[in-house]
């Protein structure tokens, strides 16, 4: 997964106006206490970050 696909999925799940804010503010223990934005900046793969976001938001399997 590329960063662009990650952000497309975030926009779809949360809306374009809110997805970046959520990614900057929501800390996930699954990402070692980082936000999605911090994890991406630290080099964590977008696929791994998306998996953590997916579980945190309890999104449907169809959006995995």
Secondary structure, 3 states (H helix, E strand, C coil): CCHHHHHHHHHHHHCHHHHHHHHHHCEEHHHCCEEHHHHHHCCCCHHHHHHHHHHHHCCCHHHC
